């Protein structure tokens, strides 16, 4: 079994064992080839719905975010669009941290137009 499948199974297992709760995933794309990202996102979205789990995941990868929007673009996954948001955290000059929320449409627009959302 490859590292990608092991990572996906680990995440799905965490989701299943925390039904009704929250699962935190740090750098969800670590160690994964970009070609596995679509399968990863589909698995996470489907498992989160099935087990009623809120997912909070971090990434610095533009590829991971791009693949997320591609998955949400698929008609079979359109029902997830209102449930997904990306947040950008930016440290201001006064050393405070500001948060900016991007819903599915804003995230897709930003990615398509080369607007940085990963800071």
N, C-alpha and C positions, 0 to 999 in steps of 0.2 A: 504494500500500500504506500503510495506516495505521500509526501509531506502535506500537499494540498488537501487530499482526502482526509488525512488525519486531523488537520486543522478544522475542516468543515465538520467532521464527526464530533470533535471536541466542543465546538460552538453549539451544534445542535443538541448534544448531550447536556450542556449547561442550560440551554433554553428549556429542554424537557424537564429537567430536574428543578426548575424554578418557576413552575407554572403559576401564573397570576402575579409574578414578581417582576424584577428588573435584572437584566444581565448587562454587565459592563465588559466591553471588549476593547482592549488597548491595541492600537495598530493592527486592526483586523486583517490587513493584507500582508503582514510580515511573513516572509518565507514563501509567498505564493507567486507563481507565474501569473502574469496579467491575463492569460487565457483562462484561468480558473476563477477569475473575479465574478463573472456573470453567474456561474453556478453557485458560488458562495453567496452572493446577494439574494438569489432566488431561494436558496435554502434557508437563509436567515429570515427573509420576509415571510415565507410560508410557515416556518416553525414558530415564529413570533405570534402570528395570527392563531395558529392551532392551539398554542399553549397560553395565549393571552399574556405575553411577556413584552415589556418595554425594553428595547435595545438601545443602549448608549454606546456608540463605537467611535473610536478615534482613528484618524488616518492623516498622513501628510501627502498621500498619493493622489495626484490628479487623475491617474488611471482608475483608481478605485471609485472615485466620485463619478467619473465619466461612465464607467460600467454600471453604476447604480442608476444613473439617468437612463441608460439604454434599456435596462431591465424594466424600469417604470414606464418607458415608452411603449413597451409591448402591451397590446390590448388586454391580454390575460392577466396582467399585473396592474392595470389601471386603478383598481380598487385600493391599492396601497398608496397612491399619490398623496392623498390628504393626510396620511399618517407619517410621512417622511419629511424631515427637515434637517438641514445642515447648519451648523453654527460656526462662525469665525470668531476667534478670540484675538483681540489686538491690544497690546500694551500701549497706552497713550504716553505722551511726554511727561505727564504728571505722575507716572508710574501706576495709574489705575488700569484695570483691564476692562475693555468694552466688549460686549457680545453683540454679534449681528446674526440675525436669523434669516435663512434662505429656504423658502418652501420649494417644492418640486419645480414649479415653473421658473422661479428666480434662479435656482441652481442650474437648471438646464440652460437658461439664457446666458448665465455667466460663463458656463463651460463652453458653449457654442461661440461666444464672442471673446474668449480669451481673457475674461475678467478673473483675477486671482481671488479665490475664496479660502485658500488654505492657510494664510499667514500663520 
